[in-house]
Amino acid sequence: MELLEWLTWYFEHNTNEYCRLFACALWAIWIERNKWIHKGQRRSGISIADSIRNHIREIDGLQVPLPIRWMELKRWQPTKPPFVKINFDAAYRKKDENSCS
């Protein structure tokens, strides 16, 4: 069985929890492999497993609903006389220490 076929089979036949753990573990192992090859940095298996657990906890924390701030959507309306609304934009060129609008 090819790698892609095996990965597809794995993700189709396991729970979301196991798939998430497996994906995080693959990601962490890949990162650690690159650190070892390119920077000469090595960590123990226990340290890598701890970082995977911490990452999963962080992901779990993202599932906690955050308070929603209700905002009223207001459409633009023209000002009432005697007021006038003028919109403008400005730019600044640091090199020339110059601005325009």
C-alpha positions, -999 to +999 in steps of 0.1 A: +000+000+000+014+034-010+018+061+017-010+083+004-034+053+003-024+043+038-029+078+051-063+080+034-073+047+049-061+058+084-081+090+084-112+073+070-111+045+097-103+065+129-120+090+151-115+127+148-096+126+181-071+100+168-067+117+135-060+150+151-034+134+174-018+115+145-016+147+124-001+167+152+024+140+159+035+138+122+038+176+122+059+177+154+082+149+142+087+167+109+096+199+127+120+181+150+136+163+121+142+196+103+157+211+135+180+181+138+192+181+102+194+219+096+204+232+131+218+202+148+192+205+176+179+173+191+151+167+217+141+136+235+110+116+226+094+126+259+100+163+252+085+159+217+055+140+232+050+168+257+050+194+230+024+174+211+002+172+242+005+209+248-004+216+212-035+194+215-045+212+247-041+246+229-063+234+201-089+222+226-089+256+242-098+271+208-131+252+209-143+271+240-168+297+228-157+332+231-182+359+242-198+375+212-201+413+211-232+423+193-227+452+170-255+470+153-249+472+115-257+507+104-259+517+067-244+550+056-269+579+054-263+613+040-259+641+066-288+664+072-285+701+063-267+723+072-240+696+076-218+682+048-195+652+050-162+653+032-141+622+028-104+624+020-073+602+019-037+611+026-004+595+018+032+601+031+064+595+012+091+590+039+120+593+014+110+628+004+094+636+037+064+647+017+026+642+021-004+647-001-041+644+002 
